Amino acid sequence: MSKQVALTTFDNPYNPFDDFNNWLKFDMQKGYNSCGYLARVARVSDTLTDDENTEEIERAIDEIVSNDFLNLYYKKVKETQ
């Protein structure tokens, strides 16, 4: 299985894999709502398999990061084990 990826911001000091609650609290306090942004961009569906939805989420993260062409806000992070 491939490693999971997540969307985060450059200024968020928390790891979304290891400390999601603090990561989310920081994200929302700053007004980013990264989860909501990702939900609007990703075209996931109950008709897709889990693997297909995972691929779609990564595609959406890549799109969000590429649209932040000045690299001011968003980056993709990979889960470490």
N, C-alpha and C positions, 0 to 999 in steps of 0.2 A: 504494500500500500504506500502511496506517495505521502510525503509530509504535508500537513495542512498549512495553509497560508491565511493571513489576516490583513485587513486594512487598518492602519494606524496613522497617527500624525507624528511629525518630527519632534514635537515638544512634549508628547505624552511619555512620562517616565516609567509607566507600568507596562508589563508584558501582557498582551491580551490572552495568551494561553495559560500563563501561570497565576495571574492576578486579575481576572476579568472584572470583578466587582469594582476594584479601584481604577482599573483602566476605563471602564464605562463611566464611572462617576466623574473622572477628570475630563473625559471626552464631552460629556453632557454639560458640565460646568463651563467649559470653554465655548459651548454653542456649536460644536462640530456636528454632532449626531451622525457619526460615521456609520453606525449600523443602519440608520434610516436611509442615508445616502446610498449605501451598498444595496439595500433592499429595493430602491427605486431603479437602480441600474441593472442589477442581475435579473435575468429572465429565468428564474427557477420555476419548477412546476411539479405537481404530484404525478404527472404522467412521465416524468423523466426518472431515470434510475438515480440512486445516490451518487454514483460515480459521475454521471452526466451533470447533476446539480453541482457537485464539487467543482467540476471543470468550468461550469458556467460562472460560479462565484469567483474563481480565479480569473476568468476572462474579464469579468466586471471590475475586479480590483485592478487589473492591468489597465483597463480603460480609464478608470478614475485617476490612477497615477500618471498615465500619459497625458491626460487633460490638465494636470497640474504641472504644466511645462516649465514653470520657474522653480519647481521643487520647493514650494513654500509650505505646503501643508501635509500632503499624503505620501505614504510609502507602504510597500508590501513587506511583511515580515513572515519568515518561515518558522514553523515550530521546531524547536531543538529537543533532542532526547538524550 
